[in-house]
Amino acid sequence: VAAASRAIDALEGSNGWAVKPANNDTGGAGKGWGKGYFWVPEGAGWDDWGSRGAGWIWQPNERPKTGEAERPEPAPSDNLYVKDLPPGISEEEVHATFSKVGSVVECRVLRWDNASGCAALVRMASMELAARARAQLSGTVHDSCLVPLQVGLQEKKGGEKVEDHLYIKGLPCTSTPDQLRTLFGRFGTVTWSRVLPLPFEPRNGSVPDVAALVQMSSPSEAQFAIEGLNGRTSADLGQPMTVRFAESKQGGPEQTDAKPNNNIYVKGWPVGFPDFLLQSIFQQYGSVLRLRLLDNPDPEQPTCAALVQMSRVEEAAVAVRQLHGRTVQLAVPPMHVRYAGKDQGNSDNLYLTSLPRSVTENTLRQTFSKYGEIKRLRLLQQSGSYETHALVQLATPQAAAQALRELDGSLPNFKGPTLFVAYAAKREGGDNRDSRRP
């Protein structure tokens, strides 16, 4: 995306060429103004970064040029569009941030590759909560960027310390030189600063923290900066996220203005959980005449939608009022843990089965972290399967043996789904069957 933006700027109008973006990721459509990692060759002289060596450098989100503008923001709703999120961010991390404001019904991260900034769609339980989240979170740096900084004096190869030079580790990957100069400028005069390029291209959705060099005008100012910043987080580093109301698809699942009737549309039901469990939830509010789970057109998604027909409009009204935005608890089968590999001998590698489809990597890390360092964790999801498998490598065979003894046959840490519940729209001609799809 960043490279495409630079190519457009360089070639548009040159020799009569007309160069435009092929989609909404770049250009005047208001999305993704050229953010992401790009390669800086040796001696390229990118003054903004002060970096002369070759490596991968973050290109911040560029604003529109003169005469260009982002498209108008849609009307307020319960659905939000979030952009300028860090690369590699998980849905669980986005969900946790917006849950601090109120109940989150649905959350989906949109990513283009492993080195570009991400966006997300977040549906809150009400339009009021969405407006509050927009007001509180737009323009702030995501929580995942709030990591303690490591600030110390720069050391030369021989171990000699440079008294007015600072070496900083733990910078969020989307930090910019301007942010660096502003932050350290609070402790004195910044003579020069440099964000160090990564020596490798970020891959697999994992983008490491970056390092930087800063020269203060005196050793005393350098010590002042160390005392003020070392071991502390800063909300001034990293690209601030933008939160806007999202566009609604007319006639689609996002339409919530259907007139009260006895047909209900449900989103967020976890794939693999039987329909009778969903039916038992709605039977608390009346008689269920019919229920049908709808296949998700995206097989990679862990949730699906459903249609529920209650016997009376009054029962449907109570169900919509009580269940929309509510997190429901579901019984899950025990997970199975064994040693990985064909011989399944004692080792530090474990293989997990019978996990819910919607389980997250962060949830498993929390489960296994009490057994020590986790050297590797990988979710194994197969298209069409109702369960998830995982590989977990611990630091020692002893730690793996303890985890196997204590976790095999236990219930996984599973947070139930948060449901989106609304009246179903009628078909043209008065048919009560819903025409929407997940």
N, C-alpha and C positions, 0 to 999 in steps of 0.2 A: 504494500500500500504506500509506504513512504517513497519507495523507488518510483512508483507510478506517478505520484504527485510531483516529484522532481522532474521527471521526463515531460510531463505536461507543461510545467513552468518553462522548461528550456526550449521546447519545440513548438509550442503553440504560436502560430503566426510566422514561424521561420520558413522562408522559401515558399510561402503560400500554404503551409500545412495548417490543418485544423485538427487539433488533438484534444479529445474529450474523454472523460472516464466512461467505461462501459457499464458501470453500475453505480450504486449509491455509496461505495466505499470511499471515493475521493471526489474532489470538485465541488460544485455548488449545490449538491443535494443536501448538505447539512450533516453528513455522517462521515466520521473517520477522516479528518483533514490531514492525512499523511502521517499518522502516528505509527511507531513501530521501530524495530531494530534494523539498521542498515550497515553495510560494510564501509569502513573508512580505510583507504589504502595508505601505505607507508608514506609519510611526508605530505599528506593531503592538505594540511594546514587549515583544519576546521577551527577557526578562531573562537567560535562560541564555546567550544569544548576545551580549547587550549591543548588539544591532543595531537601529537605528531606521529605516534606509532600506529601501526595497523591494528584493527580490531573492530568489534561490533559496538555501535553507539546508538543510544535511544534517540529517536526523532520525536520531539514532543508534538502535541496536537496543535496544528497551525490554524489560525483563525482565517475567516474568509477575506479575500482581497477586496479592494474598493469596488463597489458596485455589486458584490456578491453578498448574500445573506442566507442564513439558515431558514428553512421553511417555517411558517408560523406554527406555534405550538397548538396542538389539538385542544379541544374543550376538556375541562376537568372531568376525570373519571376515576375509577378505582385502579386503573392500570397505568403503570409507570414505565418509561423507557430510560435506562441508565447507560451512559456511555463514559468513556475514558477510565475504564476499570483496568487494573494492572494485568499484564499477560499471565496466563496460567491460573487465574483466580477460579475458585470452585463455586458451584451453586450453593453449597452449604455456607461458605463465607459470606456471600451476598445475602443469603437468607438471614443469617445471624445479625448482620448490620441493620437490616430493615425491621427485623423483629424487635429491636430496641424501641422502635416507634410504636409498633402495634402488631396485630396479627397479620401474618403473610399467608395468603391463600395459595399462591403459585409463584414459582421463581424459575427462570430458565436463562442460562448464560449463553450468549451468542459469541462465538469465536471464529476468526478467519484462518489463523494459523497459530503456531506456537510462539511467535515472536512479536505479534501485534497486540495492541490494546484490545480489551474485550468490551462488550456491551451486555446488557441484561434486560429482560422483561420481568417486572415484579408486579404482581397483583396483590393489593392490600384488601383487607376485609371490608372496607368501606371507602367512599370517595373522600370522606373527612380525614381518614388515616392517610390516604395517599397524598392529600394536600399537605398534611403535617410532615410526612416524610420528605416531600419535595422541598419544603421550606427549611427543614433542619439539616438535610444531608447534601443538597446540591451545593457545589463549591467547596466541599470538604474532601480531604484525602481519605481513602478507604482504610478501614482498621488494619488490613493486612500490611499496610505500609508503616505502621507504627511499631517499629522494632528498635531496640536499644542500639545507639550508635557506639562504636568503638573509636575513640579519638585519642591519639598519642603523638609523640614526636616522631618524625620520619627518621629512619635509621639507614645509613649507607651500608654498602656491602661489608665493610669491615666492622660493623657494629657501632660506628660513631653516630651520635645523634645530632641532628641539625636543630638548633634551639628555636628557630623561628618558623620551621617547616612542620606542618601537621599531616599525618596520614590517617585517613578516616575509612573505616570499614562498616559494613552494615547499612549502606545507603539503599533506599528503595530503588529498584531498577528504573523507575520513571523519573528520578530526580534530574534536575537540569542545573547547568552551571549558574544561572541567575539565582536559583533558589539557594545554592551553596554559598554564593557571595553574600546574599542577603542575610542568611542565618549566621555566618561567621562574622559579618560586618557589625553585629551587635556587640562583639567583644573587642573591636578595634578596627584597624585599617587592613583590608585584604589587598596584598600586593598583587598576587595572582592566584588563580585556582584552576584545577584541572580534574575533570571526571575521567577516570581511566577506562579505556575501552575493554570489553570482554575479549579474551583471546579466542573464543569459540562462538559459533552461532547457537543461540538458545534453541533447544529442541525438546520434544516430548512434554510441552506445556510447563516445564520447570525452568524458571528464570531466576538465576541467583542474585543475591545482593551485589552491589558494585562498590568499588573503592574510589577514593579521590585524594588529591593532594591540595593543600592550601598553604600559602605563605602569608604570615602576618607581618606587620611592619616592625615588630620587636619580640624578643623572647618572652617578655612579661605578658604581652597580649596573647601569645600562643598558650601560655600556662593558664591564663584567664579563660580561654576557650575550652581547654581540656577540663578544667574544673566545672565549667558550666554545662558541657554537653556530653562528656564521656559517661556511658551507661544510661543515658536518658533518651527518650523518644522525642520526635519533633513532628508536629502536624504540619510543618511548613515544607516538608520534603515529599516529593512524589506528585504525580499529576492529579489535581482535584477532579472528582467525578461530577458529571452533569446529570441532573435528574429532571425529566420532563414528563408531562402526561403523554401517554402513548396513544397512537391512532387506533381506533376500533374498526374492525371489519364489519361492514354493514351486513346484517343477516347471519353473521358467524357466531361462534360460541361466546364472543365477548359482548354480544348484545344482551343487555340485562333489563330492557324496558318492556318485555312481554307482559301482557295482561294476565292477572291471576287466573289460573286454571288448575286442573288436577294432574297435569303433566309436569315433571321436574327434570331439569338437565343438571347433571353432576359431572364435575371435573376433579382430577387429582386422585382417583382411586388407583392404588398400586397394582401394577400388572402381576398376575399370578395369584391374587387373592380371589377366592370364589365369590360368585354373585350372592350366595345365601348369607354371607357375612354383611354385605351391603344391605340386603333386604332386612336383616335383623335390626340394623340401625334405624331404618325408616319405619319399621313396624312399631317403634316406640311412640309414633305420632299418629297411627291409624292403620288402616288395612291397605296392603300393597296389592294391587290388582295385577301389575305386570312390571317386570324389571329386565333390562337388557344391557349387557356390557358392550361397548363399542370398541372395535380394534383401533388402536392409534396408528395413523398413516405413517408415522415415524417409528420404526421398530426399535430404535435406540433409546427412546424415551421410556422411563420406568413407570409412567402412569398412563391411565386411559380415562375415557369418559363413560357415562352410563345414562340411560333413560329410565325414569321411575314414574309409574302411574299410580297415584293414590285413588282411593274410592271416592273422596269428596274434595272439593276445592278448599274447604276449611282445614282439612287435614294437611293438604299440601302447603297451605299458608303457614301453619305451625312448623312444619318440617323445614321450609325455607328459612324462616326466622331463627330457628334454633340451631340449624346445622351450617349455614353459610359462614365460612371463615373459621369453623371449629376444627380443632385437631382431635381425631377420634383414635382411641386405643384399640389395637387389633392383636389377637393371639397369633403368635408366630411359632413355627416348629423349632426344635432345638438344632443348633448348628453342630456339624461334625468336624473334628480336628484330627488329623493324622500326619505322620511324617511324609514329606514330599519325596518323589522318586519311585522308581519301580520296586526296589528292594524294601523301601519304607523302613530303613534302618535308622538308628538314633543319629540325629544330625541337628543342625540349627535351623533347618528349613521345615516349615509346616504348610500343609495344604488344607484349606477350609472349604466345606461344601454346605448346602442347605441354607445359604444366606438369602435374605430378602432381596429382590431385584433393586430396590431403592436404597440399599445400604451404601454408605459413602466411605471413602478412604479415611477421612478424618474420624469417623465413628470407630473403625477398626483400630486406628492408631490409639485412640483413647482406651480401647479394651486391652490392647497388648502392651501399652506403655508401662504398666506396673511390673512387667517382667524384665525391664531394662531397655537398653538401646534397641531400636528397630532398624536394622541395616537395610532392609528392603521390604516394600509392601506393594503388591500389585493386584488390582481387581481383574478377574477374568469373566467377562460378560459375553455370552454367545447370543446372537440374534435368534429370537423365537423361544429362548429358554425362560422359564419362570423363576429361576433362581440364579444367584451369583456365586461364583467360586473365587477364592483368593489364595495368593501365595504370601507368606510372611516369613521373613528371615530375621531371627533374633541374634544377639551377640554371641551366645554360647549354646552348646547342646544342652547344658543343664537348665538354662532359662527356657528353652523350647520344651524340654521334658516337663517342667513345672506347668507351663501354659497348657500343654496337651492334657495333663491330668486334671486341671481345674476347669478347662473350658469345653472339652469334648462332651457333648450332650447337654450343654447349658443353653439358655435362651440368649440370642444375640441382643445387643443394645439397639433397640429399634424404636424410633419415634414414629408414631402413627401418622397417617396422612392428614393434611389440612384440606378440607373440601371446599370447592366452589359450587354453590347450590343456587339455582335460579329457576324461575318458571320457564318451561320450554315454549318456544315460539310455535304458533300454529301454521300449518301449511295453507297455501292459497286454497280457497274453497271451503274452509271451515274444518278440515280434518284436524283432529287433535294430536295426531302423531307429529313428533318433532322432526324438522327437516335439517337439523344441524348435525355436524360431525365433529369429533374431537380435534 
